Amino acid sequence: MSDPRSTTPPAKHYAVTHTDAEWRTLLTPEQYAVLRGHGTERPGSCALLYEKRPGAFACAGCGQRLFASTTKFESGTGWPSFDTPIADAVDTTDDNSFGMQRTEVNCSRCGSHLGHVFPDGPPPSGLRYCMNGVAMNFVPD
């Protein structure tokens, strides 16, 4: 039984789970560093930054569709950016690492780290989901 005075939220259980060894087998070293280690790829280093075909961007960890290509925009940051995720595809958590206050974006199906969301995007949401390209795969229509 949990302590009713605890302020720590219960751990989320994800539909897709793997051991650390399994994640290392399933992902490339760069994907593992980002998705499981909360890393960040170098800006401008991913081909998905330039992807413009109709389709969807899916989690490289579990294949869940995260963003429709129609929500992608050029932010000038060096990372693929979107204004709105597919409904219920992502979760957010507070990220206070590196002396900054940011909002981390994770896949709602496997918990993998995708990037961060900022309040400086275009309409309609006014948000900029700044995603690591290596954390996603493109699925054409």
ROPA-343340 format. One line per 2 residues: number of its first residue (from 0); their letters; for each residue x, y, z of C-alpha. Coordinates in Angstrom, 1 decimal, decimal comma. Layout:
<nodes>
NUM	a	X Y Z; ... $
</nodes>
This chain:
<nodes>
0	ms	0,0 0,0 0,0; 1,3 3,5 -0,8 $
2	dp	1,8 6,2 1,7; -1,2 8,7 1,4 $
4	rs	1,2 11,5 2,4; 3,5 10,8 -0,5 $
6	tt	3,9 13,6 -3,1; 5,6 11,3 -5,6 $
8	pp	3,2 10,2 -8,3; 2,8 6,5 -8,9 $
10	ak	5,0 5,1 -11,6; 3,2 4,9 -15,0 $
12	hy	2,8 1,5 -16,5; 3,3 1,4 -20,3 $
14	av	1,7 -0,9 -22,9; 5,2 -1,6 -24,4 $
16	th	8,0 -2,5 -22,0; 11,4 -4,0 -22,4 $
18	td	14,4 -4,7 -20,2; 17,4 -2,5 -20,7 $
20	ae	19,2 -5,3 -22,6; 16,2 -5,6 -24,9 $
22	wr	16,1 -1,9 -25,6; 19,8 -1,9 -26,4 $
24	tl	19,2 -4,7 -28,9; 16,1 -3,1 -30,5 $
26	lt	17,6 0,4 -30,9; 20,8 1,8 -32,4 $
28	pe	23,2 3,3 -29,9; 22,1 6,8 -30,9 $
30	qy	18,4 6,0 -30,5; 19,1 4,3 -27,2 $
32	av	21,0 7,4 -25,9; 18,0 9,6 -26,8 $
34	lr	15,0 7,4 -26,2; 16,1 5,7 -23,1 $
36	gh	18,9 8,0 -21,8; 17,0 11,3 -22,3 $
38	gt	19,7 12,5 -24,6; 19,6 15,1 -27,4 $
40	er	20,9 14,7 -31,0; 23,0 17,4 -32,6 $
42	pg	20,9 20,0 -34,3; 20,6 19,6 -38,0 $
44	sc	21,9 16,0 -37,9; 18,7 14,1 -38,8 $
46	al	17,2 13,5 -42,2; 13,6 13,8 -40,7 $
48	ly	14,3 17,5 -40,3; 13,8 17,8 -44,1 $
50	ek	10,9 15,3 -44,4; 8,0 16,9 -46,2 $
52	rp	5,9 14,0 -47,6; 2,4 13,2 -46,4 $
54	ga	2,4 10,7 -43,6; 3,1 10,4 -39,9 $
56	fa	6,1 10,5 -37,5; 6,1 7,4 -35,3 $
58	ca	8,1 6,5 -32,1; 11,3 4,6 -33,0 $
60	gc	10,9 2,6 -29,8; 7,4 1,2 -30,3 $
62	gq	6,0 2,4 -33,6; 3,1 4,5 -32,2 $
64	rl	2,2 7,4 -34,5; 3,0 10,6 -32,7 $
66	fa	2,6 13,5 -35,2; 0,8 13,9 -38,5 $
68	st	3,0 15,5 -41,2; 0,5 18,3 -41,5 $
70	tk	1,5 19,6 -38,1; 5,2 19,8 -38,9 $
72	fe	6,7 23,3 -39,4; 10,1 24,8 -39,9 $
74	sg	11,2 26,3 -36,6; 14,8 27,1 -37,5 $
76	tg	16,0 25,2 -34,4; 17,7 22,3 -36,2 $
78	wp	15,2 19,7 -34,9; 11,8 18,5 -36,4 $
80	sf	9,1 20,7 -34,9; 5,3 20,2 -34,7 $
82	dt	2,5 22,2 -33,3; 0,1 19,4 -32,2 $
84	pi	0,6 15,7 -31,4; -1,8 13,0 -32,4 $
86	ad	-4,4 12,7 -29,6; -3,1 10,7 -26,6 $
88	av	0,2 9,9 -28,3; 2,5 11,8 -26,0 $
90	dt	2,8 12,5 -22,3; 4,6 15,4 -20,7 $
92	td	6,6 15,7 -17,5; 8,6 18,5 -15,8 $
94	dn	12,3 18,4 -16,7; 14,5 20,5 -14,4 $
96	sf	17,8 19,1 -15,6; 20,8 21,3 -16,5 $
98	gm	19,4 24,2 -14,4; 16,5 24,8 -16,8 $
100	qr	12,8 24,4 -16,4; 11,4 22,6 -19,4 $
102	te	8,5 20,3 -20,3; 9,7 16,9 -21,5 $
104	vn	7,7 14,9 -24,1; 7,5 11,1 -23,9 $
106	cs	5,8 8,5 -26,0; 2,6 7,5 -24,1 $
108	rc	2,9 3,9 -25,2; 6,5 3,1 -24,2 $
110	gs	7,7 6,1 -22,2; 10,6 6,9 -24,5 $
112	hl	12,0 10,4 -24,4; 11,2 12,3 -27,6 $
114	gh	12,2 15,9 -26,9; 10,6 19,0 -25,3 $
116	vf	7,6 21,3 -25,8; 7,9 25,1 -25,7 $
118	pd	5,2 27,8 -25,7; 6,6 29,6 -28,8 $
120	gp	5,0 27,7 -31,7; 2,5 28,8 -34,4 $
122	pp	-1,3 28,7 -34,2; -3,5 26,8 -33,6 $
124	sg	-1,8 25,5 -30,5; 1,0 28,1 -29,9 $
126	lr	3,2 25,2 -29,0; 6,5 23,9 -30,5 $
128	yc	7,1 20,2 -30,0; 10,8 20,1 -30,6 $
130	mn	11,5 16,5 -31,2; 14,7 14,5 -31,7 $
132	gv	14,6 13,1 -35,2; 16,4 9,9 -34,2 $
134	am	13,6 9,2 -31,8; 11,1 8,9 -34,7 $
136	nf	10,6 7,0 -37,9; 8,6 8,4 -40,8 $
138	vp	5,6 6,4 -42,1; 4,5 7,7 -45,5 $
140	d	0,7 7,7 -46,4 $
</nodes>
